[in-house]
Amino acid sequence: MAETTARVPDVSSGQALAERITSELRKRIVGQAEMIERLLIGLLAGGHVLLEGVPGLAKTLTVRTLAEAIDASFERIQFTPDLLPADVVGTMIYDQRTGEFRPRRGPVFANVLLADEINRAPPKVQSALLEAMQEHQVTIGGETHPLPEPFLVLATQNPIEQEGTYPLPEAQVDRFMLKLRVTYPPKSAEKEIMRRMVAGPLADISPVVGPQEIFEARSAITGIYMDEKIEDYIVDLVHATREPALYGLRDLGPLIEYGASPRASIYLALCARAHAYLRGRGYVLPEDVKSIGFDVLRHRIITSFEAEAEEVTSDDIVERIFAAVDVP
């Protein structure tokens, strides 16, 4: 017990920090409590977040409002079919005064980048974000430029069945820590949304958290205690996506084309710690892993043609895996 206590960091500010940001977002956003919490987890755990849902569900408004609640730079890119990679990362331009080429930085050089409707641009444009998302740097004209810290990509996308969308490359999807599914609000919430939107301008948002507080929260999160049994639980969950037969899920094998990468284990452990931090706990419970598991795993399981034919989704597969793997 003494060893466990020594490893528990000070997490007393976790709930207060979450309440400050959430309270500010509530000035504009009605409902969507889970989406707001997941965005906070992404922000505090240092991971990019992808939000998927049909148009009109306040995805863009929520991300923009979160950026305004942070004392940091913000840029928004509207992804369209005619967008070019240089429109995202920047390019080299010729300076007539000096007779030399110099880099012109693109909108990616911001603390918070909103990639709006990211899957409406072709794959070569989407791939322009790969280096930025993974290494927090951008190469322009052979010269590498570091991005400002903290750096966070919050992307929205429409369901791929919609007209004019391109599926994201697997390599880019895997770089998102979380993929959230945003659904329609209940009737009571929609009534309040309607009232607010017709009443006049949106409420003003004030910055309530700065970069230093974010860095301190990230440091506290990485120090939260995780028992080895929970580490084994996370690894079992991820391995079950690759070798389901070993966990009594032999019939899932033909439905999975590719399982989750080791990045899933890393992000699942980090998000579970962040989930505990937001609840003021200095240790991780299995419930933390379960709560965040779908959002970490759903976009990392590539289903087969057989799964599509049987209308089995990655969420269905994750649900069965959680039911089959023993909880410590």
C-alpha positions as CSV (number, residue, x, y, z in Angstrom):
1,M,0.0,0.0,0.0
2,A,2.9,2.4,0.8
3,E,4.3,1.9,-2.6
4,T,1.0,2.7,-4.3
5,T,0.5,5.8,-2.2
6,A,3.9,7.1,-3.1
7,R,3.2,6.8,-6.8
8,V,-0.1,8.7,-6.7
9,P,0.3,12.3,-7.9
10,D,-1.7,15.4,-6.8
11,V,-4.9,15.2,-8.8
12,S,-7.0,17.6,-6.7
13,S,-7.1,20.2,-9.5
14,G,-8.4,17.7,-12.1
15,Q,-12.1,18.1,-11.3
16,A,-11.9,21.9,-10.8
17,L,-10.1,22.3,-14.2
18,A,-12.7,20.2,-16.0
19,E,-15.6,22.1,-14.3
20,R,-14.1,25.5,-15.4
21,I,-13.8,24.5,-19.0
22,T,-17.2,22.6,-19.0
23,S,-19.0,25.6,-17.4
24,E,-17.6,27.9,-20.2
25,L,-18.7,25.5,-22.9
26,R,-22.2,25.2,-21.4
27,K,-22.8,28.8,-22.3
28,R,-23.2,27.7,-25.9
29,I,-23.5,23.9,-26.0
30,V,-26.6,22.1,-24.8
31,G,-26.2,18.4,-23.8
32,Q,-23.4,16.4,-25.4
33,A,-21.8,15.7,-22.0
34,E,-19.9,12.7,-23.3
35,M,-18.5,14.6,-26.3
36,I,-17.3,17.4,-24.1
37,E,-15.7,15.0,-21.6
38,R,-13.9,13.2,-24.4
39,L,-12.6,16.5,-25.9
40,L,-11.2,17.3,-22.4
41,I,-9.5,13.9,-22.3
42,G,-7.9,14.6,-25.7
43,L,-6.8,18.0,-24.6
44,L,-5.3,16.9,-21.3
45,A,-3.9,13.7,-22.6
46,G,-2.3,15.4,-25.6
47,G,-4.1,13.4,-28.2
48,H,-6.0,14.4,-31.4
49,V,-9.7,13.8,-31.6
50,L,-11.9,12.9,-34.5
51,L,-15.7,13.7,-34.3
52,E,-18.0,11.9,-36.7
53,G,-21.7,12.7,-37.2
54,V,-24.1,14.1,-39.7
55,P,-24.1,17.9,-40.3
56,G,-25.9,20.1,-37.8
57,L,-24.9,18.4,-34.5
58,A,-22.8,21.3,-33.2
59,K,-19.5,19.5,-33.8
60,T,-17.7,22.5,-35.2
61,L,-19.3,24.9,-32.7
62,T,-18.2,22.7,-29.8
63,V,-14.6,22.6,-31.1
64,R,-14.5,26.3,-31.8
65,T,-15.9,27.0,-28.3
66,L,-13.3,24.8,-26.6
67,A,-10.6,26.6,-28.5
68,E,-11.9,30.0,-27.3
69,A,-11.9,28.7,-23.7
70,I,-8.2,28.0,-24.0
71,D,-5.7,30.9,-23.9
72,A,-4.0,29.6,-27.1
73,S,-3.8,30.3,-30.8
74,F,-6.6,28.8,-33.0
75,E,-6.9,28.1,-36.7
76,R,-9.7,26.5,-38.7
77,I,-9.4,24.8,-42.1
78,Q,-12.5,24.0,-44.1
79,F,-11.5,20.9,-46.1
80,T,-12.9,21.0,-49.6
81,P,-12.2,18.8,-52.8
82,D,-10.0,21.6,-54.3
83,L,-7.8,22.1,-51.2
84,L,-4.1,21.6,-51.7
85,P,-1.5,20.3,-49.2
86,A,0.2,23.7,-49.3
87,D,-3.1,25.3,-48.1
88,V,-2.6,23.3,-44.9
89,V,1.1,23.2,-44.0
90,G,2.4,26.1,-46.1
91,T,4.8,26.5,-49.0
92,M,7.9,28.3,-50.2
93,I,7.4,31.7,-51.8
94,Y,9.8,33.9,-53.7
95,D,10.8,37.2,-52.0
96,Q,11.6,39.7,-54.8
97,R,13.3,42.1,-52.3
98,T,15.9,39.6,-51.2
99,G,15.9,37.3,-54.3
100,E,15.4,34.3,-52.1
101,F,12.7,31.7,-51.3
102,R,11.3,31.8,-47.8
103,P,8.7,29.6,-46.1
104,R,5.1,30.9,-45.7
105,R,3.6,29.0,-42.8
106,G,0.1,27.5,-43.2
107,P,-2.7,27.4,-40.7
108,V,-1.3,24.2,-39.1
109,F,1.0,26.5,-37.1
110,A,-1.5,26.9,-34.2
111,N,-2.1,25.4,-30.8
112,V,-5.5,24.2,-31.7
113,L,-6.3,23.3,-35.3
114,L,-9.9,22.6,-36.3
115,A,-9.9,20.4,-39.4
116,D,-13.5,20.9,-40.4
117,E,-15.1,18.1,-42.6
118,I,-11.7,16.6,-43.0
119,N,-13.0,13.8,-45.2
120,R,-14.3,16.2,-47.9
121,A,-10.7,16.7,-49.2
122,P,-8.8,14.0,-51.2
123,P,-6.4,11.7,-49.4
124,K,-3.2,13.6,-50.5
125,V,-4.5,16.6,-48.6
126,Q,-5.5,14.6,-45.6
127,S,-2.1,13.0,-45.5
128,A,-0.5,16.5,-45.3
129,L,-1.3,16.4,-41.6
130,L,0.5,13.1,-40.9
131,E,3.9,14.5,-39.9
132,A,2.2,17.3,-38.0
133,M,0.0,15.0,-35.9
134,Q,2.7,12.5,-35.1
135,E,5.9,14.5,-34.8
136,H,4.5,18.0,-34.1
137,Q,6.6,19.4,-36.9
138,V,6.2,20.3,-40.5
139,T,8.7,20.1,-43.4
140,I,8.5,22.9,-46.0
141,G,11.0,23.1,-48.8
142,G,13.3,20.6,-47.1
143,E,13.4,22.6,-43.9
144,T,11.7,21.3,-40.7
145,H,9.7,23.7,-38.6
146,P,8.5,22.8,-35.1
147,L,4.8,23.4,-34.3
148,P,3.8,25.4,-31.2
149,E,3.0,23.5,-28.0
150,P,0.5,22.4,-27.0
151,F,-0.6,21.2,-30.5
152,L,-4.0,19.6,-30.9
153,V,-5.9,18.6,-34.0
154,L,-9.7,18.5,-33.5
155,A,-11.3,17.2,-36.7
156,T,-14.9,16.7,-37.8
157,Q,-16.1,14.4,-40.5
158,N,-19.3,13.4,-42.0
159,P,-20.3,9.7,-42.3
160,I,-18.5,8.2,-45.3
161,E,-21.8,7.1,-46.8
162,Q,-22.6,10.8,-47.5
163,E,-22.1,12.3,-50.9
164,G,-18.7,13.9,-51.6
165,T,-16.7,12.2,-48.8
166,Y,-13.3,10.4,-49.0
167,P,-12.4,7.7,-46.4
168,L,-9.4,8.8,-44.3
169,P,-6.2,6.8,-44.8
170,E,-5.7,4.2,-42.1
171,A,-2.3,5.7,-41.1
172,Q,-4.0,9.0,-40.4
173,V,-7.0,7.6,-38.6
174,D,-4.6,5.7,-36.3
175,R,-3.0,9.0,-35.3
176,F,-6.3,10.2,-33.7
177,M,-6.3,9.2,-30.0
178,L,-10.1,9.2,-30.0
179,K,-12.9,8.9,-32.5
180,L,-16.2,10.1,-31.2
181,R,-19.6,9.3,-32.7
182,V,-21.9,12.3,-32.3
183,T,-25.6,11.5,-32.4
184,Y,-28.8,13.4,-32.5
185,P,-29.9,15.2,-29.2
186,P,-33.0,14.2,-27.3
187,K,-36.2,16.2,-27.7
188,S,-35.7,18.2,-24.5
189,A,-32.2,19.3,-25.5
190,E,-33.2,20.1,-29.0
191,K,-35.9,22.4,-27.7
192,E,-33.3,24.3,-25.7
193,I,-31.0,24.4,-28.7
194,M,-33.8,25.9,-30.8
195,R,-34.5,28.6,-28.2
196,R,-30.9,29.6,-27.9
197,M,-30.2,29.8,-31.6
198,V,-33.1,32.0,-32.4
199,A,-32.7,34.3,-29.4
200,G,-29.7,36.2,-30.7
201,P,-25.9,36.1,-30.9
202,L,-24.0,33.3,-29.2
203,A,-22.7,33.9,-25.7
204,D,-19.2,35.3,-25.4
205,I,-16.5,32.8,-24.2
206,S,-13.6,33.7,-22.0
207,P,-10.3,31.9,-21.8
208,V,-10.3,29.9,-18.5
209,V,-7.2,27.7,-18.9
210,G,-3.7,28.5,-20.2
211,P,-1.0,26.3,-21.7
212,Q,0.9,26.0,-18.4
213,E,-2.1,24.5,-16.7
214,I,-2.5,22.1,-19.6
215,F,1.2,21.0,-19.3
216,E,0.8,20.6,-15.5
217,A,-2.3,18.4,-16.0
218,R,-0.5,16.3,-18.5
219,S,2.3,15.7,-16.1
220,A,-0.1,14.7,-13.4
221,I,-2.0,12.4,-15.7
222,T,1.2,10.4,-16.7
223,G,1.9,9.9,-13.0
224,I,-1.4,8.4,-12.1
225,Y,-1.0,4.9,-10.7
226,M,-2.0,2.0,-12.9
227,D,-1.8,-1.5,-11.4
228,E,-0.1,-4.2,-13.5
229,K,-3.4,-6.2,-13.6
230,I,-5.0,-3.3,-15.4
231,E,-2.0,-3.0,-17.7
232,D,-2.5,-6.7,-18.6
233,Y,-6.2,-6.0,-19.1
234,I,-5.5,-3.3,-21.6
235,V,-3.0,-5.5,-23.5
236,D,-5.5,-8.4,-23.6
237,L,-8.2,-6.1,-25.0
238,V,-5.9,-4.9,-27.8
239,H,-4.6,-8.4,-28.5
240,A,-8.1,-9.7,-28.7
241,T,-8.6,-7.5,-31.8
242,R,-5.8,-9.3,-33.5
243,E,-6.2,-12.9,-32.3
244,P,-9.8,-13.2,-31.1
245,A,-9.7,-17.0,-31.1
246,L,-7.4,-16.9,-28.1
247,Y,-10.1,-15.2,-26.1
248,G,-13.0,-17.6,-27.1
249,L,-14.1,-15.3,-30.0
250,R,-13.2,-17.7,-32.9
251,D,-16.1,-16.4,-35.0
252,L,-14.8,-12.8,-34.9
253,G,-11.6,-13.8,-36.9
254,P,-13.2,-13.6,-40.4
255,L,-14.8,-10.3,-39.5
256,I,-11.5,-8.4,-38.7
257,E,-9.2,-7.5,-41.5
258,Y,-6.7,-5.8,-39.2
259,G,-6.6,-5.4,-35.5
260,A,-5.5,-2.5,-33.4
261,S,-1.9,-1.3,-33.4
262,P,0.3,-0.9,-30.3
263,R,-0.7,2.7,-30.4
264,A,-4.1,1.6,-29.1
265,S,-2.5,0.1,-26.0
266,I,-0.6,3.4,-25.4
267,Y,-3.7,5.6,-25.9
268,L,-6.0,3.3,-23.9
269,A,-3.7,3.5,-20.9
270,L,-3.2,7.3,-21.2
271,C,-6.9,8.0,-21.7
272,A,-7.8,5.8,-18.8
273,R,-5.5,7.8,-16.6
274,A,-7.0,11.1,-17.9
275,H,-10.5,9.7,-17.2
276,A,-9.5,9.0,-13.6
277,Y,-7.8,12.4,-13.3
278,L,-11.0,14.2,-14.3
279,R,-12.8,12.4,-11.5
280,G,-10.1,13.4,-8.9
281,R,-8.6,9.9,-8.6
282,G,-4.9,9.2,-8.5
283,Y,-5.4,5.6,-9.6
284,V,-7.0,3.8,-12.6
285,L,-10.0,1.4,-12.2
286,P,-11.3,-1.1,-14.9
287,E,-14.3,1.2,-15.3
288,D,-12.0,3.9,-16.6
289,V,-10.7,1.6,-19.3
290,K,-14.3,0.4,-20.2
291,S,-15.6,4.0,-20.3
292,I,-13.0,5.2,-22.9
293,G,-12.4,1.9,-24.7
294,F,-14.9,2.3,-27.5
295,D,-13.6,5.7,-28.5
296,V,-10.0,4.5,-28.6
297,L,-10.6,1.2,-30.4
298,R,-13.4,1.7,-32.9
299,H,-11.3,3.4,-35.6
300,R,-8.4,1.0,-35.2
301,I,-10.3,-2.1,-36.1
302,I,-10.6,-2.6,-39.8
303,T,-13.5,-4.8,-40.6
304,S,-13.5,-7.3,-43.5
305,F,-15.9,-7.5,-46.5
306,E,-17.6,-10.3,-44.7
307,A,-18.3,-8.0,-41.7
308,E,-19.7,-5.4,-44.1
309,A,-21.9,-8.0,-45.7
310,E,-23.2,-9.1,-42.3
311,E,-23.6,-5.4,-41.2
312,V,-21.2,-5.9,-38.3
313,T,-19.5,-2.7,-37.3
314,S,-16.3,-2.1,-35.4
315,D,-18.4,-1.0,-32.4
316,D,-20.1,-4.4,-32.4
317,I,-16.7,-6.1,-32.4
318,V,-15.4,-4.0,-29.5
319,E,-18.5,-4.7,-27.5
320,R,-18.0,-8.4,-27.8
321,I,-14.3,-8.1,-26.9
322,F,-15.1,-6.2,-23.7
323,A,-17.7,-8.9,-22.8
324,A,-15.2,-11.7,-23.4
325,V,-12.0,-10.4,-21.8
326,D,-11.8,-11.0,-18.1
327,V,-12.0,-7.9,-15.9
328,P,-9.3,-7.7,-13.1
